[in-house]
Amino acid sequence: MRRVLISGASIAGPALAHWLGRYGFEPTVVELAPALRGGGQAVDFRGETHLSVLERMGVLTQLRRIRTGGSPMRFVDDRGRQLLCLPAEFAGGDVEVPRGDLARVLHEHSLPHTEYLFGDSITGLTETAGGVRVTFRSAAPREFDLVIGADGLHSHVRRLAFGPEERFVRHLGYYAATWQLPNYLDVGRGSVGHNTPGRLASVGGDHRDAAKAGAFFLFASPQLTYDRHDPVQQKALITTAFAGIGWEVPRLLDSLRQAPEIYFDSISRADVPSWSKGRICLVGDASCGATIGGMGTGTGVVAAYVLAGELALAAGDHRAAFTRYENTMRAYAQGCQKGGDRTGKFLAPGTATGIRLRNGLMGRRAILNRMLKEGQKVSTLALPDYRAALPSAFE
């Protein structure tokens, strides 16, 4: 049970490869993108469970060196007058880092023991008596002992092995988009945004390069049909959704037309009844994800730690390892996931009255303090400690 194929090189995939390599496995990671994806919104880690896993990985100190320090959020009217300001700790967690930087750190820590296949994807999975025969879009077919889907909410592995996406993924009524642009608004730390009913257009400064900024747009919509790999279609959907809105939106849409890369996806959640099937298993957002606000990044890193540890302890019995992994993680992951159900409605209330109510309530210090206190009550897990049973991996 040493040859493990992992689909996805974002966060959970490299984290899993890191641990498997330390335990003596031979991980291979296949990723559709031609290289590591840079950019993206900042992601955060919260609470003892997240920080303990990062510390055991040996990356916590490094991440603290590159953390953003949190991102305050300002909301303004169409003339740029401030309506509400949420402090950095509201969304920043204990450690907030740019997503691209996190992916780079995890990739670097996994490299000594991991083979990476960029610019390729899995096209077929066939279980055999002793493994899984895998066909690829470009590479020659190979056989692995196990296959792990760490390829996100729209998991290709889950579709091939478990069934169509619509069985497992539920649309939560919103779409989100991000892209990079010059910092023509001279935005400093944090972000500034403008709401209309069911819409949020915002732009945030880059904490390392004052000349750069990142746009974040979010809008309410029924589920849309589009090509997830066609940026032209995605840009057209965003432009249509924000047509006629004032403030800085026209200039931000101009920057969208010129953006070489964008992120665009629905706010959705995945609920998979069983996270494994034979020699194939799911980890991170593929099994129990929420697009925004569900602490999916931290959950994915924790899940990778648990799955690798259970495989290392299982002495070749992958079924027992998969069962212990899911029994350990499921309730914790679902507790974190609930936050994603509320994100869209909070950031882009559906009515003008809803926007005024949010701004008025969150502008009261007592209510804001209560929300901050609630935000600190993250789900916790009785984290398995594999150090005693597998000491060489932690030396």
Contacts in CASP RR format, 6 or more apart in sequence:
PFRMAT RR
TARGET T0000
AUTHOR 0000-0000-0000
METHOD contacts of the structure
MODEL  1
MRRVLISGASIAGPALAHWLGRYGFEPTVVELAPALRGGGQAVDFRGETH
LSVLERMGVLTQLRRIRTGGSPMRFVDDRGRQLLCLPAEFAGGDVEVPRG
DLARVLHEHSLPHTEYLFGDSITGLTETAGGVRVTFRSAAPREFDLVIGA
DGLHSHVRRLAFGPEERFVRHLGYYAATWQLPNYLDVGRGSVGHNTPGRL
ASVGGDHRDAAKAGAFFLFASPQLTYDRHDPVQQKALITTAFAGIGWEVP
RLLDSLRQAPEIYFDSISRADVPSWSKGRICLVGDASCGATIGGMGTGTG
VVAAYVLAGELALAAGDHRAAFTRYENTMRAYAQGCQKGGDRTGKFLAPG
TATGIRLRNGLMGRRAILNRMLKEGQKVSTLALPDYRAALPSAFE
1 25 0 8 1.000
1 145 0 8 1.000
1 146 0 8 1.000
1 311 0 8 1.000
1 314 0 8 1.000
1 316 0 8 1.000
1 318 0 8 1.000
2 24 0 8 1.000
2 25 0 8 1.000
2 26 0 8 1.000
2 145 0 8 1.000
3 25 0 8 1.000
3 26 0 8 1.000
3 28 0 8 1.000
3 143 0 8 1.000
3 144 0 8 1.000
3 145 0 8 1.000
3 146 0 8 1.000
4 20 0 8 1.000
4 25 0 8 1.000
4 26 0 8 1.000
4 27 0 8 1.000
4 28 0 8 1.000
4 144 0 8 1.000
4 145 0 8 1.000
4 146 0 8 1.000
4 147 0 8 1.000
4 148 0 8 1.000
4 311 0 8 1.000
5 27 0 8 1.000
5 28 0 8 1.000
5 29 0 8 1.000
5 30 0 8 1.000
5 122 0 8 1.000
5 132 0 8 1.000
5 134 0 8 1.000
5 142 0 8 1.000
5 144 0 8 1.000
5 146 0 8 1.000
5 147 0 8 1.000
5 148 0 8 1.000
6 13 0 8 1.000
6 16 0 8 1.000
6 17 0 8 1.000
6 27 0 8 1.000
6 28 0 8 1.000
6 29 0 8 1.000
6 30 0 8 1.000
6 147 0 8 1.000
6 148 0 8 1.000
6 149 0 8 1.000
6 150 0 8 1.000
7 29 0 8 1.000
7 30 0 8 1.000
7 31 0 8 1.000
7 121 0 8 1.000
7 122 0 8 1.000
7 147 0 8 1.000
7 148 0 8 1.000
7 149 0 8 1.000
7 150 0 8 1.000
7 151 0 8 1.000
7 155 0 8 1.000
7 156 0 8 1.000
7 157 0 8 1.000
8 29 0 8 1.000
8 30 0 8 1.000
8 31 0 8 1.000
8 32 0 8 1.000
8 149 0 8 1.000
8 150 0 8 1.000
8 151 0 8 1.000
8 152 0 8 1.000
9 29 0 8 1.000
9 30 0 8 1.000
9 31 0 8 1.000
9 33 0 8 1.000
9 36 0 8 1.000
9 103 0 8 1.000
9 107 0 8 1.000
9 116 0 8 1.000
9 118 0 8 1.000
10 37 0 8 1.000
10 103 0 8 1.000
10 150 0 8 1.000
10 152 0 8 1.000
11 43 0 8 1.000
11 99 0 8 1.000
11 102 0 8 1.000
11 103 0 8 1.000
11 106 0 8 1.000
11 297 0 8 1.000
11 298 0 8 1.000
11 300 0 8 1.000
11 301 0 8 1.000
12 150 0 8 1.000
12 152 0 8 1.000
12 283 0 8 1.000
12 284 0 8 1.000
12 285 0 8 1.000
12 286 0 8 1.000
12 300 0 8 1.000
12 301 0 8 1.000
12 303 0 8 1.000
12 304 0 8 1.000
13 29 0 8 1.000
13 106 0 8 1.000
13 148 0 8 1.000
13 150 0 8 1.000
13 283 0 8 1.000
13 304 0 8 1.000
14 29 0 8 1.000
14 103 0 8 1.000
14 106 0 8 1.000
14 107 0 8 1.000
14 109 0 8 1.000
14 110 0 8 1.000
14 114 0 8 1.000
15 57 0 8 1.000
15 106 0 8 1.000
15 110 0 8 1.000
15 300 0 8 1.000
15 301 0 8 1.000
15 304 0 8 1.000
15 305 0 8 1.000
16 27 0 8 1.000
16 148 0 8 1.000
16 150 0 8 1.000
16 283 0 8 1.000
16 304 0 8 1.000
16 307 0 8 1.000
16 308 0 8 1.000
17 27 0 8 1.000
17 29 0 8 1.000
17 110 0 8 1.000
17 113 0 8 1.000
17 114 0 8 1.000
18 57 0 8 1.000
18 106 0 8 1.000
18 109 0 8 1.000
18 110 0 8 1.000
18 113 0 8 1.000
18 114 0 8 1.000
18 304 0 8 1.000
19 57 0 8 1.000
19 304 0 8 1.000
19 305 0 8 1.000
19 308 0 8 1.000
19 309 0 8 1.000
19 393 0 8 1.000
20 27 0 8 1.000
20 113 0 8 1.000
20 308 0 8 1.000
20 311 0 8 1.000
20 312 0 8 1.000
21 27 0 8 1.000
21 110 0 8 1.000
21 112 0 8 1.000
21 113 0 8 1.000
21 114 0 8 1.000
22 113 0 8 1.000
22 393 0 8 1.000
22 394 0 8 1.000
23 308 0 8 1.000
23 309 0 8 1.000
23 311 0 8 1.000
23 312 0 8 1.000
23 390 0 8 1.000
23 393 0 8 1.000
24 113 0 8 1.000
24 312 0 8 1.000
25 113 0 8 1.000
25 308 0 8 1.000
25 311 0 8 1.000
25 312 0 8 1.000
26 113 0 8 1.000
26 115 0 8 1.000
27 110 0 8 1.000
27 113 0 8 1.000
27 114 0 8 1.000
27 115 0 8 1.000
28 114 0 8 1.000
28 115 0 8 1.000
28 116 0 8 1.000
28 117 0 8 1.000
28 144 0 8 1.000
29 110 0 8 1.000
29 114 0 8 1.000
29 115 0 8 1.000
29 116 0 8 1.000
29 117 0 8 1.000
30 117 0 8 1.000
30 120 0 8 1.000
30 121 0 8 1.000
30 122 0 8 1.000
30 136 0 8 1.000
30 139 0 8 1.000
31 116 0 8 1.000
31 117 0 8 1.000
31 118 0 8 1.000
31 119 0 8 1.000
31 120 0 8 1.000
32 119 0 8 1.000
32 120 0 8 1.000
32 121 0 8 1.000
33 118 0 8 1.000
33 119 0 8 1.000
34 118 0 8 1.000
34 119 0 8 1.000
35 118 0 8 1.000
36 100 0 8 1.000
36 103 0 8 1.000
36 104 0 8 1.000
36 107 0 8 1.000
37 100 0 8 1.000
37 103 0 8 1.000
38 99 0 8 1.000
38 100 0 8 1.000
38 103 0 8 1.000
38 104 0 8 1.000
39 98 0 8 1.000
39 99 0 8 1.000
39 100 0 8 1.000
39 180 0 8 1.000
40 98 0 8 1.000
40 99 0 8 1.000
40 100 0 8 1.000
40 178 0 8 1.000
40 263 0 8 1.000
41 98 0 8 1.000
41 99 0 8 1.000
41 178 0 8 1.000
41 216 0 8 1.000
42 68 0 8 1.000
42 70 0 8 1.000
42 71 0 8 1.000
42 92 0 8 1.000
42 96 0 8 1.000
42 97 0 8 1.000
42 98 0 8 1.000
42 99 0 8 1.000
43 96 0 8 1.000
43 97 0 8 1.000
43 98 0 8 1.000
43 99 0 8 1.000
43 102 0 8 1.000
43 297 0 8 1.000
43 298 0 8 1.000
44 70 0 8 1.000
44 91 0 8 1.000
44 92 0 8 1.000
44 93 0 8 1.000
44 94 0 8 1.000
44 95 0 8 1.000
44 96 0 8 1.000
44 97 0 8 1.000
44 297 0 8 1.000
45 51 0 8 1.000
45 54 0 8 1.000
45 63 0 8 1.000
45 93 0 8 1.000
45 94 0 8 1.000
45 95 0 8 1.000
45 96 0 8 1.000
45 297 0 8 1.000
45 298 0 8 1.000
45 301 0 8 1.000
46 93 0 8 1.000
46 94 0 8 1.000
46 295 0 8 1.000
46 298 0 8 1.000
46 375 0 8 1.000
46 376 0 8 1.000
46 378 0 8 1.000
47 94 0 8 1.000
47 376 0 8 1.000
47 378 0 8 1.000
47 380 0 8 1.000
48 380 0 8 1.000
49 302 0 8 1.000
49 332 0 8 1.000
49 378 0 8 1.000
49 379 0 8 1.000
49 380 0 8 1.000
49 381 0 8 1.000
49 383 0 8 1.000
50 94 0 8 1.000
50 95 0 8 1.000
50 298 0 8 1.000
50 301 0 8 1.000
50 302 0 8 1.000
50 378 0 8 1.000
51 60 0 8 1.000
51 94 0 8 1.000
51 95 0 8 1.000
52 383 0 8 1.000
53 301 0 8 1.000
53 302 0 8 1.000
53 305 0 8 1.000
53 383 0 8 1.000
54 60 0 8 1.000
54 63 0 8 1.000
54 95 0 8 1.000
54 301 0 8 1.000
56 305 0 8 1.000
56 387 0 8 1.000
56 394 0 8 1.000
57 109 0 8 1.000
57 301 0 8 1.000
57 305 0 8 1.000
58 109 0 8 1.000
59 105 0 8 1.000
59 106 0 8 1.000
59 109 0 8 1.000
60 95 0 8 1.000
62 105 0 8 1.000
63 95 0 8 1.000
63 97 0 8 1.000
63 102 0 8 1.000
63 105 0 8 1.000
64 95 0 8 1.000
66 97 0 8 1.000
66 98 0 8 1.000
66 101 0 8 1.000
66 105 0 8 1.000
67 95 0 8 1.000
67 96 0 8 1.000
67 97 0 8 1.000
68 92 0 8 1.000
68 96 0 8 1.000
68 97 0 8 1.000
68 98 0 8 1.000
68 189 0 8 1.000
68 207 0 8 1.000
69 88 0 8 1.000
69 92 0 8 1.000
69 96 0 8 1.000
69 207 0 8 1.000
70 88 0 8 1.000
70 89 0 8 1.000
70 91 0 8 1.000
70 92 0 8 1.000
70 93 0 8 1.000
70 96 0 8 1.000
70 189 0 8 1.000
70 190 0 8 1.000
71 88 0 8 1.000
71 91 0 8 1.000
71 92 0 8 1.000
71 96 0 8 1.000
71 189 0 8 1.000
71 190 0 8 1.000
71 191 0 8 1.000
71 204 0 8 1.000
72 85 0 8 1.000
72 86 0 8 1.000
72 87 0 8 1.000
72 88 0 8 1.000
72 90 0 8 1.000
72 189 0 8 1.000
72 190 0 8 1.000
72 191 0 8 1.000
73 85 0 8 1.000
73 86 0 8 1.000
73 90 0 8 1.000
73 91 0 8 1.000
73 190 0 8 1.000
73 191 0 8 1.000
73 193 0 8 1.000
73 202 0 8 1.000
74 82 0 8 1.000
74 84 0 8 1.000
74 85 0 8 1.000
74 86 0 8 1.000
74 190 0 8 1.000
74 191 0 8 1.000
74 192 0 8 1.000
74 193 0 8 1.000
75 82 0 8 1.000
75 83 0 8 1.000
75 84 0 8 1.000
75 85 0 8 1.000
75 192 0 8 1.000
75 193 0 8 1.000
75 194 0 8 1.000
75 195 0 8 1.000
75 359 0 8 1.000
76 82 0 8 1.000
76 83 0 8 1.000
76 192 0 8 1.000
76 193 0 8 1.000
76 194 0 8 1.000
76 247 0 8 1.000
77 83 0 8 1.000
77 194 0 8 1.000
77 247 0 8 1.000
78 194 0 8 1.000
78 246 0 8 1.000
78 247 0 8 1.000
79 247 0 8 1.000
80 194 0 8 1.000
80 247 0 8 1.000
83 359 0 8 1.000
84 358 0 8 1.000
84 359 0 8 1.000
84 360 0 8 1.000
84 362 0 8 1.000
84 363 0 8 1.000
86 362 0 8 1.000
86 368 0 8 1.000
87 368 0 8 1.000
87 372 0 8 1.000
88 189 0 8 1.000
88 190 0 8 1.000
89 372 0 8 1.000
90 368 0 8 1.000
90 371 0 8 1.000
90 372 0 8 1.000
98 207 0 8 1.000
99 297 0 8 1.000
102 297 0 8 1.000
107 116 0 8 1.000
117 136 0 8 1.000
117 139 0 8 1.000
119 138 0 8 1.000
120 136 0 8 1.000
120 137 0 8 1.000
120 138 0 8 1.000
120 139 0 8 1.000
121 136 0 8 1.000
121 137 0 8 1.000
121 156 0 8 1.000
122 134 0 8 1.000
122 135 0 8 1.000
122 136 0 8 1.000
122 137 0 8 1.000
122 147 0 8 1.000
122 156 0 8 1.000
122 157 0 8 1.000
122 160 0 8 1.000
123 135 0 8 1.000
123 136 0 8 1.000
123 137 0 8 1.000
124 134 0 8 1.000
124 135 0 8 1.000
124 160 0 8 1.000
125 132 0 8 1.000
125 133 0 8 1.000
125 134 0 8 1.000
125 147 0 8 1.000
125 157 0 8 1.000
125 160 0 8 1.000
125 161 0 8 1.000
125 280 0 8 1.000
126 132 0 8 1.000
126 133 0 8 1.000
126 134 0 8 1.000
127 133 0 8 1.000
127 278 0 8 1.000
127 279 0 8 1.000
127 280 0 8 1.000
128 143 0 8 1.000
130 143 0 8 1.000
130 145 0 8 1.000
131 143 0 8 1.000
131 144 0 8 1.000
131 145 0 8 1.000
131 146 0 8 1.000
131 279 0 8 1.000
132 143 0 8 1.000
132 144 0 8 1.000
132 145 0 8 1.000
132 146 0 8 1.000
132 147 0 8 1.000
132 279 0 8 1.000
132 280 0 8 1.000
133 141 0 8 1.000
133 142 0 8 1.000
133 143 0 8 1.000
134 141 0 8 1.000
134 142 0 8 1.000
134 143 0 8 1.000
134 144 0 8 1.000
134 147 0 8 1.000
135 141 0 8 1.000
136 142 0 8 1.000
145 279 0 8 1.000
145 318 0 8 1.000
146 279 0 8 1.000
146 280 0 8 1.000
146 281 0 8 1.000
146 311 0 8 1.000
146 318 0 8 1.000
147 157 0 8 1.000
147 161 0 8 1.000
147 279 0 8 1.000
147 280 0 8 1.000
147 281 0 8 1.000
148 157 0 8 1.000
148 280 0 8 1.000
148 281 0 8 1.000
148 282 0 8 1.000
148 283 0 8 1.000
148 307 0 8 1.000
149 155 0 8 1.000
149 157 0 8 1.000
149 158 0 8 1.000
149 280 0 8 1.000
149 281 0 8 1.000
149 282 0 8 1.000
149 283 0 8 1.000
149 286 0 8 1.000
150 282 0 8 1.000
150 283 0 8 1.000
150 284 0 8 1.000
150 286 0 8 1.000
150 304 0 8 1.000
151 157 0 8 1.000
151 158 0 8 1.000
151 286 0 8 1.000
152 284 0 8 1.000
152 285 0 8 1.000
152 286 0 8 1.000
152 289 0 8 1.000
153 169 0 8 1.000
153 265 0 8 1.000
153 268 0 8 1.000
153 269 0 8 1.000
153 270 0 8 1.000
153 285 0 8 1.000
153 286 0 8 1.000
153 289 0 8 1.000
153 291 0 8 1.000
154 165 0 8 1.000
154 169 0 8 1.000
154 228 0 8 1.000
154 265 0 8 1.000
155 165 0 8 1.000
155 270 0 8 1.000
155 282 0 8 1.000
155 285 0 8 1.000
155 286 0 8 1.000
157 280 0 8 1.000
157 282 0 8 1.000
157 286 0 8 1.000
158 165 0 8 1.000
158 168 0 8 1.000
158 272 0 8 1.000
158 282 0 8 1.000
158 286 0 8 1.000
158 287 0 8 1.000
159 165 0 8 1.000
161 277 0 8 1.000
161 280 0 8 1.000
162 168 0 8 1.000
162 272 0 8 1.000
162 277 0 8 1.000
162 282 0 8 1.000
168 270 0 8 1.000
168 271 0 8 1.000
168 272 0 8 1.000
169 268 0 8 1.000
169 269 0 8 1.000
169 270 0 8 1.000
170 268 0 8 1.000
170 269 0 8 1.000
170 270 0 8 1.000
170 271 0 8 1.000
171 222 0 8 1.000
171 223 0 8 1.000
171 266 0 8 1.000
171 267 0 8 1.000
171 268 0 8 1.000
172 266 0 8 1.000
172 267 0 8 1.000
172 268 0 8 1.000
172 269 0 8 1.000
172 290 0 8 1.000
172 291 0 8 1.000
172 340 0 8 1.000
172 341 0 8 1.000
172 344 0 8 1.000
173 220 0 8 1.000
173 221 0 8 1.000
173 222 0 8 1.000
173 223 0 8 1.000
173 266 0 8 1.000
173 267 0 8 1.000
173 344 0 8 1.000
174 218 0 8 1.000
174 219 0 8 1.000
174 220 0 8 1.000
174 221 0 8 1.000
174 266 0 8 1.000
174 267 0 8 1.000
174 343 0 8 1.000
174 344 0 8 1.000
174 348 0 8 1.000
175 218 0 8 1.000
175 219 0 8 1.000
175 221 0 8 1.000
175 224 0 8 1.000
175 237 0 8 1.000
175 241 0 8 1.000
175 264 0 8 1.000
175 265 0 8 1.000
175 266 0 8 1.000
175 267 0 8 1.000
176 216 0 8 1.000
176 217 0 8 1.000
176 218 0 8 1.000
176 263 0 8 1.000
176 264 0 8 1.000
176 265 0 8 1.000
176 266 0 8 1.000
176 267 0 8 1.000
176 291 0 8 1.000
176 292 0 8 1.000
177 215 0 8 1.000
177 216 0 8 1.000
177 217 0 8 1.000
177 218 0 8 1.000
177 234 0 8 1.000
177 238 0 8 1.000
177 256 0 8 1.000
177 262 0 8 1.000
177 263 0 8 1.000
177 264 0 8 1.000
178 214 0 8 1.000
178 215 0 8 1.000
178 216 0 8 1.000
178 217 0 8 1.000
178 262 0 8 1.000
178 263 0 8 1.000
179 214 0 8 1.000
179 215 0 8 1.000
179 255 0 8 1.000
179 256 0 8 1.000
179 259 0 8 1.000
179 261 0 8 1.000
179 262 0 8 1.000
179 263 0 8 1.000
180 212 0 8 1.000
180 213 0 8 1.000
180 214 0 8 1.000
180 215 0 8 1.000
180 259 0 8 1.000
180 261 0 8 1.000
181 203 0 8 1.000
181 212 0 8 1.000
181 213 0 8 1.000
181 214 0 8 1.000
181 215 0 8 1.000
181 252 0 8 1.000
181 255 0 8 1.000
181 256 0 8 1.000
181 259 0 8 1.000
182 211 0 8 1.000
182 212 0 8 1.000
182 213 0 8 1.000
182 255 0 8 1.000
183 205 0 8 1.000
183 206 0 8 1.000
183 210 0 8 1.000
183 211 0 8 1.000
183 212 0 8 1.000
183 213 0 8 1.000
184 213 0 8 1.000
184 251 0 8 1.000
185 192 0 8 1.000
185 203 0 8 1.000
185 213 0 8 1.000
185 248 0 8 1.000
186 210 0 8 1.000
187 203 0 8 1.000
187 204 0 8 1.000
187 205 0 8 1.000
187 213 0 8 1.000
188 204 0 8 1.000
188 205 0 8 1.000
188 210 0 8 1.000
189 205 0 8 1.000
189 207 0 8 1.000
190 204 0 8 1.000
190 205 0 8 1.000
191 202 0 8 1.000
191 203 0 8 1.000
191 204 0 8 1.000
191 205 0 8 1.000
191 216 0 8 1.000
192 202 0 8 1.000
192 203 0 8 1.000
192 204 0 8 1.000
193 200 0 8 1.000
193 201 0 8 1.000
193 202 0 8 1.000
193 203 0 8 1.000
193 247 0 8 1.000
194 200 0 8 1.000
194 201 0 8 1.000
194 202 0 8 1.000
194 245 0 8 1.000
194 246 0 8 1.000
194 247 0 8 1.000
194 248 0 8 1.000
194 249 0 8 1.000
195 348 0 8 1.000
195 349 0 8 1.000
195 355 0 8 1.000
196 245 0 8 1.000
197 349 0 8 1.000
197 350 0 8 1.000
197 351 0 8 1.000
197 352 0 8 1.000
197 355 0 8 1.000
198 219 0 8 1.000
198 220 0 8 1.000
198 348 0 8 1.000
198 349 0 8 1.000
198 350 0 8 1.000
199 217 0 8 1.000
199 218 0 8 1.000
199 219 0 8 1.000
199 220 0 8 1.000
199 241 0 8 1.000
199 242 0 8 1.000
199 245 0 8 1.000
199 348 0 8 1.000
200 216 0 8 1.000
200 217 0 8 1.000
200 218 0 8 1.000
200 219 0 8 1.000
200 347 0 8 1.000
200 348 0 8 1.000
201 215 0 8 1.000
201 217 0 8 1.000
201 242 0 8 1.000
201 245 0 8 1.000
201 247 0 8 1.000
201 248 0 8 1.000
201 249 0 8 1.000
201 252 0 8 1.000
202 215 0 8 1.000
202 216 0 8 1.000
202 217 0 8 1.000
203 213 0 8 1.000
203 214 0 8 1.000
203 215 0 8 1.000
203 216 0 8 1.000
203 248 0 8 1.000
203 252 0 8 1.000
204 213 0 8 1.000
204 214 0 8 1.000
204 215 0 8 1.000
204 216 0 8 1.000
205 212 0 8 1.000
205 213 0 8 1.000
205 214 0 8 1.000
206 212 0 8 1.000
206 213 0 8 1.000
206 214 0 8 1.000
215 252 0 8 1.000
215 255 0 8 1.000
215 256 0 8 1.000
217 238 0 8 1.000
217 241 0 8 1.000
217 242 0 8 1.000
217 252 0 8 1.000
218 267 0 8 1.000
218 344 0 8 1.000
218 347 0 8 1.000
218 348 0 8 1.000
219 238 0 8 1.000
219 241 0 8 1.000
219 242 0 8 1.000
219 348 0 8 1.000
220 344 0 8 1.000
220 348 0 8 1.000
220 350 0 8 1.000
221 241 0 8 1.000
223 266 0 8 1.000
224 237 0 8 1.000
224 266 0 8 1.000
226 233 0 8 1.000
226 234 0 8 1.000
226 237 0 8 1.000
227 233 0 8 1.000
228 264 0 8 1.000
228 265 0 8 1.000
231 261 0 8 1.000
231 262 0 8 1.000
231 264 0 8 1.000
234 262 0 8 1.000
234 264 0 8 1.000
235 256 0 8 1.000
235 257 0 8 1.000
235 259 0 8 1.000
235 262 0 8 1.000
237 264 0 8 1.000
238 253 0 8 1.000
238 256 0 8 1.000
238 264 0 8 1.000
239 253 0 8 1.000
239 256 0 8 1.000
239 257 0 8 1.000
242 249 0 8 1.000
242 253 0 8 1.000
244 250 0 8 1.000
256 262 0 8 1.000
265 291 0 8 1.000
266 291 0 8 1.000
267 290 0 8 1.000
267 291 0 8 1.000
267 292 0 8 1.000
267 340 0 8 1.000
267 343 0 8 1.000
267 344 0 8 1.000
268 290 0 8 1.000
268 291 0 8 1.000
269 289 0 8 1.000
269 290 0 8 1.000
269 291 0 8 1.000
269 337 0 8 1.000
269 340 0 8 1.000
269 341 0 8 1.000
270 285 0 8 1.000
270 286 0 8 1.000
270 287 0 8 1.000
270 288 0 8 1.000
270 289 0 8 1.000
270 290 0 8 1.000
271 288 0 8 1.000
272 282 0 8 1.000
272 286 0 8 1.000
272 287 0 8 1.000
272 288 0 8 1.000
274 326 0 8 1.000
275 281 0 8 1.000
275 282 0 8 1.000
275 283 0 8 1.000
275 287 0 8 1.000
275 288 0 8 1.000
275 322 0 8 1.000
275 325 0 8 1.000
275 326 0 8 1.000
275 330 0 8 1.000
276 282 0 8 1.000
276 319 0 8 1.000
276 322 0 8 1.000
276 323 0 8 1.000
276 325 0 8 1.000
276 326 0 8 1.000
278 318 0 8 1.000
278 319 0 8 1.000
278 322 0 8 1.000
279 318 0 8 1.000
281 307 0 8 1.000
281 318 0 8 1.000
281 322 0 8 1.000
281 325 0 8 1.000
283 300 0 8 1.000
283 303 0 8 1.000
283 304 0 8 1.000
283 307 0 8 1.000
284 296 0 8 1.000
284 299 0 8 1.000
284 300 0 8 1.000
284 303 0 8 1.000
284 304 0 8 1.000
284 333 0 8 1.000
285 296 0 8 1.000
285 300 0 8 1.000
287 303 0 8 1.000
287 333 0 8 1.000
288 299 0 8 1.000
288 329 0 8 1.000
288 330 0 8 1.000
288 333 0 8 1.000
288 334 0 8 1.000
288 337 0 8 1.000
289 296 0 8 1.000
289 299 0 8 1.000
289 333 0 8 1.000
289 337 0 8 1.000
290 296 0 8 1.000
290 336 0 8 1.000
290 337 0 8 1.000
290 339 0 8 1.000
290 340 0 8 1.000
290 341 0 8 1.000
290 343 0 8 1.000
291 340 0 8 1.000
291 343 0 8 1.000
292 340 0 8 1.000
292 343 0 8 1.000
292 344 0 8 1.000
293 339 0 8 1.000
293 340 0 8 1.000
293 343 0 8 1.000
294 336 0 8 1.000
294 337 0 8 1.000
294 338 0 8 1.000
294 339 0 8 1.000
294 340 0 8 1.000
294 343 0 8 1.000
295 336 0 8 1.000
295 337 0 8 1.000
295 339 0 8 1.000
295 378 0 8 1.000
295 379 0 8 1.000
296 336 0 8 1.000
296 337 0 8 1.000
298 336 0 8 1.000
299 332 0 8 1.000
299 333 0 8 1.000
299 336 0 8 1.000
299 337 0 8 1.000
302 329 0 8 1.000
302 332 0 8 1.000
302 381 0 8 1.000
302 383 0 8 1.000
303 325 0 8 1.000
303 329 0 8 1.000
303 333 0 8 1.000
306 325 0 8 1.000
306 328 0 8 1.000
306 329 0 8 1.000
306 384 0 8 1.000
307 321 0 8 1.000
307 322 0 8 1.000
307 325 0 8 1.000
307 329 0 8 1.000
309 321 0 8 1.000
309 384 0 8 1.000
309 386 0 8 1.000
309 390 0 8 1.000
310 320 0 8 1.000
310 321 0 8 1.000
310 322 0 8 1.000
310 324 0 8 1.000
310 325 0 8 1.000
310 328 0 8 1.000
310 384 0 8 1.000
311 318 0 8 1.000
311 321 0 8 1.000
311 325 0 8 1.000
312 386 0 8 1.000
312 390 0 8 1.000
312 393 0 8 1.000
313 321 0 8 1.000
313 386 0 8 1.000
313 389 0 8 1.000
313 390 0 8 1.000
314 320 0 8 1.000
314 321 0 8 1.000
314 324 0 8 1.000
328 381 0 8 1.000
328 384 0 8 1.000
329 381 0 8 1.000
332 379 0 8 1.000
332 380 0 8 1.000
332 381 0 8 1.000
335 379 0 8 1.000
336 378 0 8 1.000
336 379 0 8 1.000
346 358 0 8 1.000
349 355 0 8 1.000
349 357 0 8 1.000
349 358 0 8 1.000
361 367 0 8 1.000
362 368 0 8 1.000
362 371 0 8 1.000
386 393 0 8 1.000
386 394 0 8 1.000
387 394 0 8 1.000
END
